[in-house]
Amino acid sequence: MPETSPHEKAISTTYFSIFSSAGLAIIKGAAGYFGNSYALVADAIESTADIFASILVLFGLKYTSRPADSNHPYGHGRAEPLFTFLVAGFLILSAVVIAYESIQNIRTPHDLPEPWTLAIIALIIAWKEYSFRKVMARAKETNSSSLKADAWHHRSDAITSVAAFFGISFACIMGKGYESADDWAALFAAAFILYNCYSIFRPALAEIMDENLYDELEQQIREVSVTEPGILGTEKCWIRKAGLTYHIELHAIVDGDIPVRDGHILSHKLQDRLRKNFPELGNILIHIEPDK
C-alpha cells in the first residue's frame, strides 16, 4: 500500500525503528553476554528501551492522525509532543539503569571483553547511523517532533556503540588490569544519553508552549500571500504547530474601499492559495485589514 500522507509515512518509519531495535537488542545482548562486555549489554538495554519508545511514538502518531471533532476542533495533534516527553522519559530511564550497572561492574572484578565483539560493534554503529539518517529525514519531511525523538534514539544508540568500541579496544590492548575500561565506556554513554534527552525534550516543550520558532515558514507564507490579486500586504502572521500540521492566523491588507463581500471572497481565495502552496497547513484564519 503506497504512502499517501505524512501520517502514513511517519507510521511506516516507526515500524522500521521497532524491528530494527528489536533485532539489535538481541544481537547486542548475546554478544555482550558471550563476549564479556557490559558496554554491549548496556547497548542492548538501550535498544530494548528504544523498542518501547518507538511503540509509544507509533501509538502517538496513530492518535494524532484522528480527524478534528466537536471537542477537538484543531484535531489531536497536540498529543504528539506529550508522547515525545514519554520517549525522553524512556531514554532517561535507560541511562540511569546503564549508569547504575556500569558503576557496579567497575567495582566488581571481571574478565576482559572478547576482541571479536569489536567486529559486531562496528556493524552496529554503521547500521544505527544509517537508521538515524533515515528516520531523521522522514521526521523533517513530515514535521514530526516524536519521530525526531525516535531518530535521536538511533543516534544515541550509535554513540553508545562508539563508546563501547573504544572501551573494549582499550581493554583488549592494555590487557589485565584494565577490564573496567569497557564499563567506563558504558558510563560515558549513559551521560551522553542524558544530554540528548534535553535536545529531544526542549523542542517538544516549545511546541506545547506555542513558541515562535517558524520564521522561515512565516516568511514564505507572507511572500505567497501578496501574489494573490487584491492582497496588498500582510500584518500579523501567527503560527502554531500541532502534530504534523501548522495552524495559522494571518492579517491580510486589502483596499479599504472595496465591499465587505469582496473582502470575504478575497480571504477565501487567499486560503485556497496557501493550502495549494503549503499542504502541511491545517486551520487557516484570514483577518482582512483595510489599507487606510
C-alpha positions in Angstrom: 0.0 0.0 0.0 1.6 3.3 -1.1 2.2 6.0 1.5 0.0 9.0 0.7 0.0 11.2 3.7 2.6 12.5 6.3 1.0 10.3 9.0 1.3 7.1 6.9 4.9 8.0 6.1 5.7 8.6 9.8 3.9 5.4 10.9 5.8 3.2 8.4 9.1 4.7 9.6 8.2 3.9 13.2 7.7 0.2 12.3 11.2 0.3 10.8 12.5 1.6 14.1 10.7 -1.0 16.2 12.0 -4.0 14.1 15.5 -2.5 13.9 15.8 -2.0 17.7 14.4 -5.5 18.4 17.0 -7.2 16.1 19.8 -5.1 17.6 18.8 -5.8 21.2 19.1 -9.5 20.6 22.4 -9.2 18.8 23.9 -6.9 21.4 22.7 -8.8 24.3 24.1 -12.1 23.0 27.4 -10.6 22.0 27.7 -8.8 25.3 26.9 -11.9 27.4 29.2 -14.3 25.5 31.9 -11.6 24.9 32.2 -10.4 28.5 31.3 -6.8 27.5 29.0 -4.8 29.8 29.2 -1.9 27.3 27.4 -4.1 24.8 24.9 -5.3 27.4 24.3 -1.6 28.2 23.8 -1.1 24.5 21.2 -3.9 24.5 19.4 -2.3 27.4 19.1 0.9 25.4 17.9 -0.9 22.3 15.2 -2.6 24.4 14.1 0.8 25.7 14.1 2.0 22.1 11.5 -0.7 21.2 9.1 0.5 23.8 9.8 4.2 23.0 9.1 3.5 19.3 5.9 1.8 20.2 4.9 4.9 22.1 5.7 7.0 19.1 3.6 4.7 16.9 0.7 5.0 19.3 1.0 8.7 19.5 1.1 9.1 15.7 -2.0 7.0 15.3 -3.8 9.0 17.9 -2.8 12.4 16.4 -4.0 11.2 13.0 -7.6 11.3 14.2 -9.7 13.9 12.5 -11.0 17.0 14.3 -14.3 16.7 16.2 -16.6 18.8 18.3 -14.3 18.5 21.3 -11.1 18.9 19.3 -11.7 21.5 16.6 -8.0 21.8 15.9 -7.5 18.0 15.7 -5.5 15.8 18.1 -2.0 16.9 17.0 -1.1 18.4 20.4 -0.8 14.9 21.8 2.4 14.3 19.8 4.7 16.4 22.0 3.2 14.7 25.0 4.3 11.3 23.6 7.7 12.9 22.9 8.0 13.6 26.6 7.4 9.9 27.3 10.0 8.9 24.8 12.5 11.2 26.5 11.5 9.5 29.8 12.4 6.1 28.4 15.8 7.5 27.4 16.4 8.8 30.9 15.4 5.5 32.5 17.7 3.6 30.2 20.6 6.0 31.0 20.0 5.6 34.8 20.0 1.8 34.5 23.1 1.8 32.4 25.0 4.1 34.8 24.0 2.1 37.8 25.1 -1.2 36.3 28.3 0.4 35.0 29.3 1.6 38.4 28.5 -1.8 39.9 30.7 -3.5 37.3 33.6 -1.1 37.8 33.6 -2.1 41.4 33.4 -5.8 40.6 36.4 -7.7 39.1 35.5 -9.5 35.8 37.1 -10.9 32.7 38.4 -8.9 29.7 35.9 -8.5 26.9 36.5 -10.7 23.8 38.2 -9.0 20.8 35.6 -10.4 18.3 33.0 -8.2 19.8 34.6 -5.2 18.1 33.5 -6.5 14.7 29.9 -6.8 15.9 30.0 -3.3 17.3 31.4 -1.8 14.0 28.5 -3.3 12.1 26.0 -2.0 14.7 27.5 1.6 14.5 27.1 1.6 10.7 23.5 0.4 10.9 22.4 2.8 13.6 23.9 5.8 11.8 22.0 4.7 8.7 18.9 4.3 10.8 19.3 7.8 12.3 19.7 9.4 8.9 16.7 7.5 7.5 14.3 8.4 10.4 15.5 12.0 10.7 15.0 12.6 7.0 11.4 11.3 7.3 10.9 13.3 10.5 11.8 16.5 8.7 9.7 15.6 5.7 6.6 15.0 8.0 7.3 17.7 10.6 7.0 15.1 13.4 8.7 16.0 16.7 8.1 12.5 18.1 9.7 11.0 15.0 12.7 13.3 15.6 12.9 12.0 19.1 12.8 8.4 17.7 15.7 9.3 15.3 17.8 10.6 18.2 17.3 7.2 19.8 19.2 5.7 16.9 21.9 8.4 17.1 22.2 7.8 20.9 22.5 4.1 20.2 25.2 4.7 17.7 27.2 6.9 20.2 26.9 4.3 22.9 28.2 1.7 20.4 31.1 4.0 19.6 31.9 4.3 23.3 31.7 0.6 23.7 34.1 0.1 20.7 36.7 2.4 22.2 36.2 0.9 25.7 36.6 -2.7 24.5 39.6 -1.7 22.3 41.4 -0.1 25.2 40.7 -3.0 27.5 41.9 -5.6 24.9 45.1 -3.6 24.1 46.1 -2.8 27.7 45.2 -6.3 28.9 44.7 -7.5 32.5 44.0 -4.7 35.0 42.0 -2.6 32.5 38.9 -4.7 32.4 36.8 -1.8 33.7 37.6 0.4 30.6 34.6 -1.3 29.0 32.4 -0.3 31.9 33.7 3.3 31.9 32.7 3.5 28.3 29.2 2.4 29.2 29.1 5.1 31.9 30.1 7.7 29.4 27.4 6.5 27.0 24.8 7.0 29.8 25.9 10.6 30.3 25.6 11.2 26.6 22.1 9.7 26.5 21.1 12.1 29.3 22.4 15.0 27.3 20.4 14.0 24.3 17.3 13.9 26.4 17.4 17.7 26.6 17.7 18.0 22.8 14.5 15.9 22.5 12.6 17.5 25.3 13.2 21.1 24.5 11.6 21.3 21.0 8.5 19.4 22.3 8.1 21.8 25.2 8.4 24.7 22.7 5.6 23.2 20.7 3.3 22.9 23.7 4.1 26.5 24.7 3.4 27.9 21.2 6.9 29.4 20.9 7.5 31.4 17.8 10.0 29.1 16.0 8.8 29.2 12.4 10.3 32.3 10.9 11.1 30.6 7.6 7.6 29.3 7.1 6.2 32.7 8.1 8.3 34.5 5.5 7.2 32.0 2.8 3.5 32.5 3.8 3.9 36.3 3.6 5.6 36.1 0.2 2.9 33.8 -1.3 0.1 35.9 0.2 1.0 39.0 -1.8 0.9 37.1 -5.0 -2.8 36.7 -4.7 -4.5 39.5 -6.7 -6.1 42.0 -4.3 -3.9 41.3 -1.4 -1.7 44.4 -0.8 0.4 43.1 2.1 0.3 41.3 5.4 0.4 42.3 9.0 0.3 39.7 11.8 1.2 36.1 11.0 1.0 33.7 13.9 1.9 30.1 13.5 1.3 27.2 15.9 2.3 23.6 15.4 0.0 20.7 16.3 1.3 17.2 15.4 2.3 17.2 11.8 0.4 20.3 10.8 0.6 24.1 11.3 -2.3 26.3 12.1 -2.0 29.9 11.1 -3.7 33.3 11.7 -2.9 35.9 9.1 -3.9 39.5 8.8 -4.1 40.5 5.2 -4.2 44.1 3.9 -6.7 44.9 1.1 -8.2 48.1 -0.5 -10.3 49.7 2.3 -12.9 50.9 -0.2 -14.0 47.5 -1.5 -17.3 46.0 -0.3 -17.3 43.6 2.7 -18.4 40.8 0.3 -15.4 41.3 -1.9 -13.1 41.2 1.1 -14.7 38.0 2.2 -14.1 36.5 -1.2 -10.5 37.6 -1.2 -9.9 35.9 2.2 -11.2 32.6 0.8 -9.1 32.9 -2.4 -6.0 33.5 -0.2 -6.9 30.5 1.9 -7.0 28.3 -1.2 -3.7 29.7 -2.5 -2.0 29.0 0.8 -3.4 25.4 1.0 -2.1 24.8 -2.5 1.4 26.0 -1.7 1.6 24.6 1.8 -0.1 21.2 2.2 1.2 21.0 5.8 -1.2 23.8 6.9 -4.2 22.9 9.0 -6.6 25.6 10.0 -6.1 29.0 8.2 -7.7 32.0 9.7 -7.6 35.1 7.5 -8.4 38.5 9.0 -8.9 41.3 6.5 -7.4 44.7 7.2 -8.1 47.9 5.3 -5.1 49.7 3.8 -6.3 53.1 5.2 
